[in-house]
């Protein structure tokens, strides 16, 4: 982290210095130097006055005036031969009497016949020394201010990043409860918030994997134990009893197969490996088949309601949607009472399928966990059988269809699950 701080610090200083020098170079070399033009205009006025006076004064007096002009401008003015003037500047002086630039010397021409003069700074001028000193002081003060500001800003950033680094280090060593500071003065933009969200997701994911390990171990152990007992009984059973034990072993094998299929289905949905096989679905036959396939599991008829009579068909993955709604119906049959209602309605952008029951519903403290994989509400309840993957799979299927799965209290008194899918899906 210290290395990062130093590299950022010196990098910013180098960038600022480079910007200053590049800006000055662009201003003086690539763009018209306005400051030099203004200075040349001022000096040309003095040259014109000198030319007008030259007709009325002697050569010695003219030299005195030239020296006076040089003194007032903190300069040294020398009479030179035309050959000493650079060719490009000679061309400029043919158009204007004075030429100033950022080179060592400036030039001007005066009188008739033309005489050429070279201007340089007077190194003995006290005013120029003072001006240079003030300029140096201002530059140093500016650089110190920039340096101090960058240092303070980067120190603050360094301190904030250190907290993030410490939180990440704790998580890497197994402390999944570690979080970055959420105080405003210790945040790096939204990075702390996103970091904490990521840490919470990691904690939930690992907790989910622990539940998976526990669930698989527990669920596998039960049918395997039953199969072991039945195998032992089969070895000693009378011929007329062997068929019973073989049927029991077969039933346990099917139970294991169902559990493995459900685990694989959830794993595929969670990793987005499931690909939608879209087709047109007739709403009436789809609902009728769903109701009929589960009717034997409940004594009273399943109520089927299509709230929008105009809704005749829609586009979705029939197999996955059937699986999602079947999971909801099985929950309603398992935890409900005597009434189950299956309905569908269309909104502006969604189709919403609702499965309701008249059971006890879900307690407030459990609502936040019901869509988590391997979570089973009220595990002490004898009705709480299964693997805790049904709602998680249904939610993933809804997301694949551009929708979501939500829970609310039903008007029937129990649970109501609203599974929505996008009605903009097309073949």
N, C-alpha and C positions, 0 to 999 in steps of 0.2 A: 504493500500500500504506500509506503514511503517513497519507493521508486516511482510509482505512478504520480504521486504528488509532485515530486521534483521534475519529472518529465513534463507534466502539464504546466508547471510554474515557468520553467525556462522556455518552454515552447510558446506560451502566451507572450512572454517578454520579447522573444525573438520575432514573433509575428508582428508585434506593435512596432518594433524598431525597423523591421523590413518595410512595413507600411509607410512609416514616416519618410524613409529615404526614397522609396519608390514614388511616393506622392510628390516629393520635392523634385525628383528627376523628371517626372511627367510634366510637372508645372513649368520647369525651366527649359526642358529640351524638346518636348513634343507638343506643347501648347504655347501660344503667344505669351511672352513674359510681360504682363501688363505693368508690373512694378518698374522694370527697366525702361519701358516706353515712357512712363510718366516722368521718371528721373531725367531721361534724355530731352523730353519736352521742356522741362524746367531749365535745364542747362542751356538749351538752344536759345532761350530768351536772353540769357546773359551774353551769349556769343553774338547775337544780333546787335545788342547795345554796344558791345565792344567794337564791332565793325563800323557802326555809325560814328563812334567817338574817334576811331583811328584816323579819320580825315582831318581832324582838328587838333590832334596831339602829336607830339614827337615820338620817335621810336622808343626812347627811354621811358616816356610816360606810358606808352602802350604796354611795355613790359611790366611796368608797375601795376597796371590794371589786371594784367594776366595773373600776376602773382597774388593780387588781392582776391581775384576770383578763386584761385587755387586754395588760398588760406580759408576763405569762407566755406568752401566745399570740403575741407579737411583732405585736400588732395595735393598731388605734385603734378604740374603741367610742364611737359617737355616738348620743345620744337623738334620735329624729326623729319627725315627725308621721306618722300612718298614711298620709296622702295621698302621702307621698314614697316609699312602698313600692309597687313595681310590682304591678298587679292580679293577675297570675298567681302572684306570690310570696305575696301576701296570702292567696290560696286555699290555698297550701301551708302557710302558717303557722297556718291554722285547723285543720289536721290534725296538725301537729307544731310544736314550739316553735322549732326551729332549721332554717334552710335554707342549705346551702352549694352553690355551683356554681362554674363557671369564669369567671363574669363578674367585673366589677371589684369588686363589693360582695357580702358575705354578710349575712344578716339573722337576728334572733331576737326573740322576744317573751317578756315576763316580767311577773310581778306582777299584782295585781288592784286596780283596773281595769288591763287590758293596756296595756303600754308597748312601743313598737317601737324596736329598736336596729339600727344599721347598723355592719357590721364591715368594715374595710379594712386592708390591710397597712401596717405601720409603716415608712415609708421611711427612718427614722433607725435602724432596728434593725441592729446589727452582725451578729447571727446570720443574718438574712435576706441581708445582703450576702455573708457567707461562703458560705451555701447556694447563692446565685445564682452566685457565682464557681466553686464546686465543680461545679455543674451545667453551667456553660459550658465548664469545663476538660474534663469528661467527654465532652460532646458534641463538642468540637473534637478531642479525642483519638480518639474513635470515628470521626469523619469522616476524620481523617488516616490512621487504620488502614485504613479501607475504601478510601480513595484510593490508599494505598501498595500494598495487596493487589491491587486492580484493575489498577494500573499494572504491577506485577510479573507478574501473570498474563497481561495483554494483551501485555506485552513478550515474554514467552515464546511466546505464540501468534503474535505478529508475526514473531518470528525463525523459527519453524517454517514459517509461510506464505511467508516470503521464500525459503526453500529450494525450496518447491513452485513459486513464481513463477519462480525462476531456472531450474529444470528445464524448466518449460513454455516459457520464453523460448528456451532452447537448442533444444528440439524444434521450435519455430516457425521457427528459423533453419536447420533441416536436420540438427541433431545428434540423430539418432534413438536414440543410445545413452544419452542423458541420462536419469537416474533420480532420483527423490526419495530423501532419506536413509531408510534402513530401521532406523536405531538407535531404540530405544524412546524415548529422551529427546527425539528430534527428530521424532517422529511426531505427527500430528494425528488421534488416533483411528485408524481404519482407512483414512483418506483417502490416506496415502502408499502403502499396499499397493494400494489400488484404482487410484491414479494410475499406479503402476508396471505393474500388470496392463494398464491401458489403453494405456500407452506400448509395452509388448511387443506387444499386439495390433496397434497402428498400425504398428509396425516390421515385423511379420510380413505385414500386409496390403500395405504398400508393397513389401516384398520379393517378395510373391506377384505383385503387379502388374508388377514388373520382370521376373520370370520369365515372366509372361504375354506381355509385349512381346517378350521374347527368343524364347520358344517359337513365338509366332505368326509372327514374322519368319522364323525358321528353317524352320518347317514349311511356310509358304506358299512360301518361296523354292524348295524342292526340287521340288514338283510343277509350279510355274510355269516353272522352268528346263527341266524335262523337256518341258513343253508347248511351250516356245519352240523347243527343238531339233527336236521332232517336227513342228512347223509348218513349220520350214525344210526338213526332209527331205521333208515332204509336197509342198511346192511343186516339188521336183525329182524326186520319186519316179515310178517307172513305174506305169502304171495298176494292175497286179497287186499292187503294194506299198502303194498308198494306203489300202486297207482296214485294213492292219496299223497304220499310223500313226494313222489315225482312231480305232481301238480303243484305242491307247495314250493319245491325248488324252482320250477319254471316261473311261478308267480314272482318270486324274489329276483330272478334273473331279469324279468320284464321291468320290475321296479328299478333295478340298477340301470337298465338301459334308458328308462325315462329320465332318471336323474342326470345321467351323462349327456343325453340329448339336450336337456334344458341348460346345463352348464355350457355346452358348446354353442347353443343358440345365443345365450347372453354374451359369451366371449366374442362371437362374430359381430353382434350388434354394437357392442361397446367399442370395438376396434374399427367400426364402419366397414367391415368386410361384406356385410349383406348388401347386395345390389338389388334395386327395385326392378321387378318385372311387371311393368305397368300394363293394365288392360282395362277395358270398359266393364263396369260392374252394374248389374241391374239391382237397384236398391231393394225392391220388393222380394226377389228371390234370395238375395244375400241375407236379408234379415230373417226371412222364413226358415232358411236352412240353419242359421245360427240358433234360432229359438227351438226348432225341432230336434237338433242334435243334443240339446241340453235339457229337453223337456222331461226325459225319463228320470233326471236327477232331482226333480222337485215335484211335489204333489199338485201344486196349482199352476195354471197356465202362465207363461211368461208374457207380460204385456209388451206389445210391439207398437210403437207410435212413430209415424213419420210426420213431423210438424209442418213440413212444407210439401203440399200436394203436387207442386210443380217439379219437385226433385224426383226424377225417374232413374237417372244413372250418373255415375261419376267414374273418375279414373284413379286407380290405386293399384298397389300390389295385393292381389286378392288373398294370397296365401299368408303373407305377413299380417295384413289387417285382420284376417280371420283369427290368427294366432293371438294378436293383441286383445281383441274384443273377447275371445274365448277365455283368456286369463282373467279378464274383469268379470265375466259371467260366473266363472268357477269360484271366484272370491265371494261374489254375491250369494251364490248357492251355499257356500261353506259357512259364511258369517251372517247371512240374512235370515229373515223369518219366513213368512208365507208369501210375500209379494216381491217380484223382481220386474223392473221396467227397463226396456231397451228402446231408446229413442234416437232420432237424428234430426238435426236442423242445419240450415245453411245460413251463414253470415256473409259479409261482403267478400271475404277472402278465404274463409275456412268452411269445412264441413265438420260438424261437432257431433260425435257419437256419445251418448250418455247411458251409463249402466247404473241403476239405482236399486237399493234394497231397503227393507224395513227392519234391519237388524239394529244392533247397538251403536253402529258407527265406529269411529276411531277417536280415541281420546286426544285432547289438545297437545299433550306432551309427546305424543307419538307421530303427529302429522308430519313433522319435519324429517322423519326418518323412513317413512313408508316406501319411498321410491329408491332407497338405497339397496343395493344388491345384498342378498342373504339376510335381510332384516325381516323378522316375523313379529308382527304386533302381538303383544300379550302371549308370549311363548308358553306361559303356564296354562293357557286355555286349551282344552282338549281338542278344540276345533282348529288350533293353529298347527296344522300339518302342512307338509310341502317343504320347499327348499328356500323360500323367501326370494325367488327370482322372477315371479310372475309380473309384478308391477314394474320392476326394473326393465324387463324385456319389453313390456308394452310401451313404456316411456321412450325407449330407444327407437322402437318402430315408429312411434308418432313423430319423433325428431327427424327420422329418415324421410318421412312424408312432408316435412316442412311444417310440422305442428307441435303440439305439446300434450302432456297429460296432467290434469289438475284434479284436485279433490275438494269437495265441499259437502256440507251436511245436506242430505236429501229431504225433500218435503214428505217422503214416506216415513222418515224418522231415522233411517240408517245412513249408509254411505252413498255418495254420488260421485262417480268418476267420469270426467269429461275428456274424451280423447278426440283431439282435433287434428285434421290433416288439411293441407292446402287444396283449394278447389281450382288451382291454376295448373295442376299437373296435366300433361298431355302426352300422347303416345309418340 
